[in-house]
Amino acid sequence: MPDRILLIEDDPSILRGLELNLSLDGYEVRAALDGPSGVRTATEWKPDLVLLDIMLPGMNGYEVCRELRKRQLTMPIIILSAKMSEPDKVMGLDMGADDFVTKPFGLSELLARIKANLRRSRPAAAPLLRFGDVVADFTAGEVRRAGEVVDLTAKELQLLQYLAKNDGRVVTRQMILDAVWGHGYFGTERTVDNFITRLRQKLDAEEPAHFFTVRGMGYRFRVEPSR
């Protein structure tokens, strides 16, 4: 079954070009011309990935991204926008975006980012990870805390898996970016900080017991809390 991609874009010329090229590349594609219809299509169709413009009628891209995550939709979201300053990227990450491509963009780069995000959204089989009151099943893509399901985005799940593989070791922000986002990602290290903060809020105690900041170096995850 081909991967399904939802385009939320109001520029007809960009939309037609993307629909054609993604279809030729083997994807099943649907399109929405405004924010509300994009949210509705994503909720009903449940695509494998969303390409999302920022400047949209009805709801802007940030609002769409936030609403999709609010509805517990965890597929990768790639923002396409000419507005790609660091504050714009931080806002997108805060709303739940996984990646960014700046307009105008090359088709080859976009296709590579789509494939990378789809690949990373399907974690390889691994044993259950248990720490504190958290149980993470990477094969099923499900995380529970105190028996209750915790909604993690695909990227948050990938980050947790990477940290768990490096249990007890310090990993730099650049190491995390390379492993989780890929060597071709041109975002800033602040991306990592935002995602670590979200994992702490969802999975750790008020006083961190498993996710630690190592000043001047990066982060360390420990399955067993420090005594």
Secondary structure, 3 states (H helix, E strand, C coil): CCCEEEEECCCHHHHHHHHHHHHHCCCEEEEECCHHHHHHHHHHHCCCEEEEECCCCCCCHHHHHHHHHHCCCCCCEEEEECCCCHHHHHHHHHHCCCEEEECCCCHHHHHHHHHHHHHHCCCCCCCCEEECCEEEECCCCEEEECCEEECCCHHHHHHHHHHHHCCCCEEEHHHHHHHHHCCCCCCCCHHHHHHHHHHHHHHCCCCCCCEEEECCCEEEECCCCCC
